[in-house]
Amino acid sequence: MKVSESGAEIGRVALDEITAVIIHAHGTTCSSALLAELADRGAPVVFCAANHVPRSVLMPLVGH
């Protein structure tokens, strides 16, 4: 997974090293390909609201 800010790459993480993703910032962009790859690896994705409270959870179907 590549992490960028204002178009500049600020980090990368191997998908196999990710257990879960918490999306906490407004304006975050993720591709459907990334979400599918995370699902294939069993990693849930949590989307938080502006008040920092979880609003939605994307869970893989396999294994749950």
C-alpha positions as CSV (number, residue, x, y, z in Angstrom):
1,M,0.0,0.0,0.0
2,K,1.4,3.4,-1.0
3,V,0.7,6.4,1.3
4,S,0.8,9.9,-0.3
5,E,0.2,13.4,0.8
6,S,-0.2,16.2,-1.6
7,G,0.9,14.0,-4.4
8,A,4.2,13.1,-2.7
9,E,4.8,9.5,-1.6
10,I,5.4,9.4,2.2
11,G,5.5,5.7,2.7
12,R,4.8,2.1,1.6
13,V,3.7,-1.0,3.5
14,A,3.5,-4.5,2.2
15,L,-0.1,-5.7,2.1
16,D,0.9,-9.0,3.8
17,E,2.0,-7.0,6.8
18,I,-1.4,-5.2,7.3
19,T,-3.8,-6.7,9.8
20,A,-6.4,-3.9,9.5
21,V,-6.7,-0.3,8.1
22,I,-8.4,2.6,9.9
23,I,-9.2,5.5,7.6
24,H,-9.4,8.6,9.8
25,A,-8.7,11.6,7.5
26,H,-11.1,13.5,5.3
27,G,-10.2,13.4,1.6
28,T,-8.6,9.9,1.8
29,T,-8.7,8.1,-1.5
30,C,-8.4,4.3,-1.9
31,S,-8.8,2.2,-5.0
32,S,-11.1,-0.7,-5.3
33,A,-8.1,-2.8,-6.3
34,L,-6.5,-2.0,-2.9
35,L,-9.7,-2.8,-1.0
36,A,-10.1,-6.1,-2.9
37,E,-6.5,-7.0,-2.1
38,L,-7.0,-6.2,1.6
39,A,-10.2,-8.3,1.6
40,D,-8.3,-11.2,0.0
41,R,-5.8,-11.0,2.9
42,G,-8.6,-10.9,5.5
43,A,-7.9,-7.3,6.6
44,P,-11.0,-5.2,7.6
45,V,-11.1,-1.5,6.7
46,V,-12.7,0.9,9.3
47,F,-13.9,4.3,8.0
48,C,-14.2,7.0,10.7
49,A,-16.5,10.1,10.7
50,A,-15.3,13.7,11.2
51,N,-15.8,13.3,15.0
52,H,-13.3,10.3,14.9
53,V,-16.0,7.7,15.7
54,P,-16.1,4.6,13.4
55,R,-18.8,5.0,10.8
56,S,-18.5,1.9,8.7
57,V,-16.5,-1.3,8.6
58,L,-15.6,-3.1,5.3
59,M,-15.2,-6.8,6.2
60,P,-14.0,-9.7,3.9
61,L,-16.7,-12.3,3.3
62,V,-14.4,-15.3,3.5
63,G,-13.6,-16.2,7.1
64,H,-16.3,-14.1,8.7
